[in-house]
């Protein structure tokens, strides 16, 4: 199956389950074609007799005027896209949103305002709910970050990361990198070993970005929080460390994802973190809730 030709360069198949690919294609094609379809009748009086009345200068949408009620209308009148702007951007916006881009990235890439971005989110969610309820049922938990489900690719990569830590934690012997001997003994809680034949010490974390990180016994909880897309403050809380240590741990672990070529998992984590920021912003906007500003540098904190 190939992506919609109206999606631009965005790979919206990345996080979608395979059974929803066809629905996503239909959504993007609908957004691209419906504004330019000729209506069958007047949406006001349902008369089939009408004539063209010019084009929209920006979007090139044909306007019509009814010969019976003399009211003007367009293909968008009476639809979920009525009174919408930036019509050519709608299919690209939907593809970018499904591919995991944050609001800030969309604002910068498409050169639209943040309120416009939120408006398009609401309209696209309504279109999904009306025409593709299965896609909407998958999208809402992921968009609002309510128990999102992993895709098969992300599930495999998350399990690889967790198995990597379990192996480091439980491994009793390892091959010495100095002499190739197998008669090694673990000396610490961390994966550090002593080779008996050459009497030299080595670590399986040597040369890796995480080699100097502390709290090895708590890495499991941190990895679970990282995979879930939790914030640095959440990682700090579950690993019981300082904020600066949590920031360093998160940065080094994200580098490990690159080294282990867990690209889908890294993209998933970044997407869920963007959704968490959006969720918090909406709670602040609608309910007046306040959150801790831990993890922000001084210039980013709002004065109270």
C-alpha positions as CSV (number, residue, x, y, z in Angstrom):
1,X,0.0,0.0,0.0
2,X,1.3,3.5,-0.9
3,X,0.7,6.7,0.9
4,X,-1.6,9.4,-0.4
5,X,0.0,11.6,-3.0
6,X,-1.3,14.7,-1.1
7,X,0.7,14.0,2.1
8,X,3.9,15.7,1.1
9,X,7.1,14.2,2.5
10,X,5.5,13.1,5.8
11,X,5.5,9.4,6.7
12,X,2.2,9.0,8.6
13,X,2.4,5.2,8.4
14,X,5.1,5.3,11.0
15,X,2.9,5.1,14.1
16,X,-0.3,4.0,12.6
17,X,-1.3,0.3,12.9
18,X,-1.4,-1.3,9.4
19,X,-5.2,-1.8,9.5
20,X,-5.6,2.0,9.7
21,X,-3.4,2.9,6.8
22,X,-6.3,2.9,4.4
23,X,-8.4,5.1,6.6
24,X,-5.6,7.6,6.9
25,X,-5.2,7.6,3.1
26,X,-8.9,8.3,2.7
27,X,-8.8,11.1,5.3
28,X,-6.0,12.9,3.5
29,X,-7.5,12.4,0.1
30,X,-10.8,13.7,1.4
31,X,-9.2,16.9,2.7
32,X,-7.5,17.4,-0.6
33,X,-10.4,16.8,-3.0
34,X,-13.6,17.8,-1.3
35,X,-13.0,21.6,-1.4
36,X,-12.7,21.4,-5.2
37,X,-15.7,19.1,-6.0
38,X,-18.7,20.6,-7.8
39,X,-21.8,20.5,-5.5
40,X,-24.9,18.7,-6.7
41,X,-27.3,21.3,-5.4
42,X,-27.6,24.5,-3.4
43,X,-27.0,23.8,0.4
44,X,-29.6,26.4,1.3
45,X,-32.6,25.5,-0.8
46,X,-31.4,22.3,-2.4
47,X,-32.0,23.6,-5.9
48,X,-30.0,21.9,-8.6
49,X,-29.8,25.1,-10.7
50,X,-26.8,27.3,-9.9
51,X,-24.0,29.0,-11.7
52,X,-20.3,29.9,-10.9
53,X,-19.6,33.1,-9.2
54,X,-15.8,33.5,-9.4
55,X,-13.0,32.0,-7.4
56,X,-11.4,32.5,-4.0
57,X,-8.2,34.5,-4.7
58,X,-6.1,32.6,-2.2
59,X,-7.4,29.0,-2.3
60,X,-8.7,29.0,-5.9
61,X,-12.0,27.4,-4.7
62,X,-14.9,28.0,-7.1
63,X,-17.8,30.0,-5.6
64,X,-21.4,29.5,-6.8
65,X,-24.7,31.4,-6.7
66,X,-28.1,29.7,-6.6
67,X,-30.5,30.7,-9.4
68,X,-33.5,30.1,-7.1
69,X,-32.6,31.6,-3.6
70,X,-29.8,33.9,-5.0
71,X,-27.6,32.9,-2.1
72,X,-23.9,32.3,-2.6
73,X,-22.1,29.1,-1.5
74,X,-19.0,27.0,-2.1
75,X,-18.2,23.3,-2.0
76,X,-17.3,23.8,1.7
77,X,-20.6,25.4,2.7
78,X,-22.4,23.1,5.2
79,X,-19.4,20.8,5.6
80,X,-16.9,20.5,8.5
81,X,-14.5,22.6,6.6
82,X,-16.9,25.6,6.3
83,X,-15.2,29.0,6.9
84,X,-11.8,27.4,7.0
85,X,-8.6,29.0,5.6
86,X,-5.4,27.6,4.2
87,X,-7.3,25.0,2.3
88,X,-4.2,23.6,0.3
89,X,-2.5,23.0,3.7
90,X,-5.2,20.7,5.1
91,X,-4.0,17.4,3.7
92,X,-0.3,18.2,4.5
93,X,-1.3,19.3,8.0
94,X,-3.2,16.0,8.6
95,X,-0.2,13.9,7.3
96,X,2.2,15.8,9.4
97,X,0.1,15.5,12.5
98,X,-0.4,11.7,12.0
99,X,3.4,11.4,11.5
100,X,4.0,12.8,15.0
101,X,5.0,16.4,14.5
102,X,4.4,18.8,17.5
103,X,2.4,22.0,17.3
104,X,5.6,24.1,17.4
105,X,7.1,22.1,14.5
106,X,3.9,22.5,12.5
107,X,3.8,26.2,13.1
108,X,7.4,26.6,11.9
109,X,7.1,24.2,9.0
110,X,3.7,25.4,7.6
111,X,4.1,29.1,8.7
112,X,0.7,29.2,10.5
113,X,-0.2,30.5,13.9
114,X,-0.7,28.3,17.0
115,X,-4.5,29.1,17.2
116,X,-4.8,28.0,13.6
117,X,-2.9,24.8,14.4
118,X,-5.3,24.1,17.3
119,X,-8.3,24.9,15.1
120,X,-7.2,22.4,12.4
121,X,-6.7,19.8,15.1
122,X,-10.3,20.2,16.2
123,X,-11.7,20.1,12.7
124,X,-9.7,17.1,11.6
125,X,-10.8,15.2,14.8
126,X,-14.4,16.0,13.8
127,X,-13.9,14.7,10.3
128,X,-12.3,11.5,11.7
129,X,-15.2,11.0,14.1
130,X,-17.8,11.6,11.3
131,X,-16.4,9.5,8.5
132,X,-13.7,7.3,10.0
133,X,-14.6,6.5,13.6
134,X,-12.1,3.7,13.9
135,X,-9.2,6.1,13.1
136,X,-10.7,8.6,15.5
137,X,-10.8,6.0,18.3
138,X,-7.1,5.4,17.8
139,X,-6.2,9.1,17.4
140,X,-7.8,10.5,20.5
141,X,-5.8,8.5,23.1
142,X,-2.6,9.3,21.3
143,X,-3.4,12.9,20.7
144,X,-4.5,13.5,24.3
145,X,-1.9,11.0,25.7
146,X,-4.4,8.7,27.4
147,X,-2.9,5.2,27.4
148,X,-1.6,5.2,23.8
149,X,-0.9,1.8,22.2
150,X,2.5,1.0,20.7
151,X,2.8,0.1,17.1
152,X,4.5,-3.3,16.4
153,X,7.8,-1.6,15.4
154,X,7.9,0.5,18.5
155,X,7.0,-2.5,20.7
156,X,9.9,-4.5,19.3
157,X,12.3,-1.7,19.8
158,X,11.1,-0.9,23.3
159,X,11.6,-4.6,24.2
160,X,15.1,-4.5,22.8
161,X,16.0,-1.6,25.0
162,X,14.5,-3.3,28.1
163,X,16.2,-6.6,27.3
164,X,19.6,-4.7,26.9
165,X,19.3,-3.4,30.5
166,X,18.1,-6.8,31.9
167,X,21.1,-8.4,30.3
168,X,23.5,-5.8,31.8
169,X,22.0,-6.3,35.2
170,X,22.0,-10.1,35.3
171,X,25.0,-11.1,33.3
172,X,27.6,-13.0,35.4
173,X,30.4,-13.5,32.9
174,X,31.6,-11.7,29.8
175,X,34.4,-12.0,27.3
176,X,37.5,-10.0,28.2
177,X,38.2,-7.3,25.5
178,X,41.9,-7.4,26.4
179,X,42.8,-11.1,26.1
180,X,39.6,-12.7,24.9
181,X,39.3,-14.9,28.0
182,X,36.0,-16.1,29.3
183,X,37.1,-16.7,33.0
184,X,35.7,-13.4,34.2
185,X,34.0,-12.5,37.5
186,X,31.5,-9.7,38.0
187,X,32.8,-7.3,40.6
188,X,30.0,-4.7,41.0
189,X,26.3,-4.1,40.7
190,X,27.2,-2.4,37.4
191,X,28.4,-4.6,34.5
192,X,32.0,-4.4,35.6
193,X,34.2,-7.6,35.4
194,X,37.7,-8.8,36.3
195,X,39.5,-11.2,34.0
196,X,41.4,-13.9,35.9
197,X,43.9,-14.9,33.2
198,X,45.1,-11.3,32.6
199,X,44.0,-9.8,35.9
200,X,42.5,-6.7,34.2
201,X,39.2,-5.0,34.8
202,X,36.7,-3.9,32.2
203,X,33.1,-2.7,31.9
204,X,30.5,-3.5,29.3
205,X,29.5,0.2,29.3
206,X,33.0,1.4,28.4
207,X,33.0,3.8,25.5
208,X,29.2,4.3,25.6
209,X,27.5,7.6,26.4
210,X,25.9,6.0,29.5
211,X,29.3,4.8,30.9
212,X,29.5,7.4,33.7
213,X,25.8,7.5,34.6
214,X,24.9,6.7,38.2
215,X,21.9,5.0,39.8
216,X,22.3,1.8,37.6
217,X,19.9,-0.1,39.8
218,X,17.2,2.4,38.9
219,X,17.7,2.4,35.2
220,X,14.8,0.0,34.7
221,X,12.3,2.4,36.2
222,X,13.8,5.2,34.1
223,X,13.7,3.3,30.9
224,X,10.0,2.5,31.5
225,X,9.3,6.2,32.0
226,X,11.3,7.1,29.0
227,X,9.5,4.7,26.7
228,X,6.2,6.0,28.0
229,X,7.2,9.5,26.9
230,X,7.2,10.9,30.5
231,X,8.9,14.2,31.2
232,X,12.3,14.7,32.8
233,X,10.6,15.6,36.0
234,X,8.7,12.3,36.0
235,X,12.0,10.5,35.4
236,X,13.6,12.4,38.3
237,X,10.7,11.3,40.5
238,X,10.7,7.6,39.6
239,X,14.5,7.3,39.8
240,X,14.8,9.4,43.0
241,X,17.6,11.6,41.7
242,X,18.2,15.3,41.3
243,X,16.9,17.2,38.4
244,X,20.3,17.8,36.9
245,X,21.1,14.1,37.1
246,X,17.8,13.2,35.5
247,X,18.4,15.6,32.6
248,X,21.9,14.1,32.0
249,X,20.5,10.6,32.2
250,X,17.8,11.4,29.7
251,X,20.2,13.0,27.2
252,X,22.7,10.1,27.4
253,X,19.9,7.5,27.1
254,X,18.5,9.2,24.0
255,X,22.0,9.0,22.5
256,X,22.0,5.2,23.3
257,X,18.8,4.9,21.2
258,X,20.7,6.3,18.2
259,X,23.6,4.0,18.8
260,X,21.3,1.0,19.1
261,X,19.4,2.2,16.0
262,X,16.1,2.4,17.8
263,X,14.9,5.2,15.5
264,X,11.2,4.4,15.7
265,X,11.3,4.3,19.5
266,X,13.1,7.6,19.7
267,X,10.5,9.2,17.4
268,X,7.7,7.7,19.5
269,X,9.2,9.1,22.7
270,X,9.5,12.6,21.2
271,X,6.0,12.5,19.9
272,X,4.5,11.4,23.3
273,X,6.5,14.2,25.0
274,X,5.1,16.7,22.7
275,X,1.6,15.4,23.4
276,X,2.3,15.7,27.1
277,X,3.3,19.3,26.8
278,X,0.1,20.0,24.7
279,X,-2.0,18.2,27.4
280,X,-0.5,20.4,30.1
281,X,-1.0,23.6,28.1
282,X,-4.7,22.7,27.5
283,X,-5.2,22.1,31.2
284,X,-3.6,25.4,32.1
285,X,-5.7,27.2,29.4
286,X,-9.1,25.7,30.2
287,X,-8.9,24.8,33.9
288,X,-6.2,27.2,35.2
289,X,-4.1,24.4,36.6
290,X,-0.4,25.1,37.3
291,X,2.5,22.6,36.9
292,X,6.0,22.6,38.3
293,X,8.5,24.4,36.2
294,X,11.3,22.0,37.1
295,X,13.5,21.3,34.1
296,X,13.2,24.8,32.5
297,X,16.2,27.2,32.5
298,X,15.6,30.5,34.2
299,X,14.9,32.4,31.0
300,X,12.1,29.9,30.2
301,X,10.2,30.2,33.5
302,X,7.3,32.5,33.7
303,X,7.4,35.2,36.4
304,X,4.6,34.9,39.0
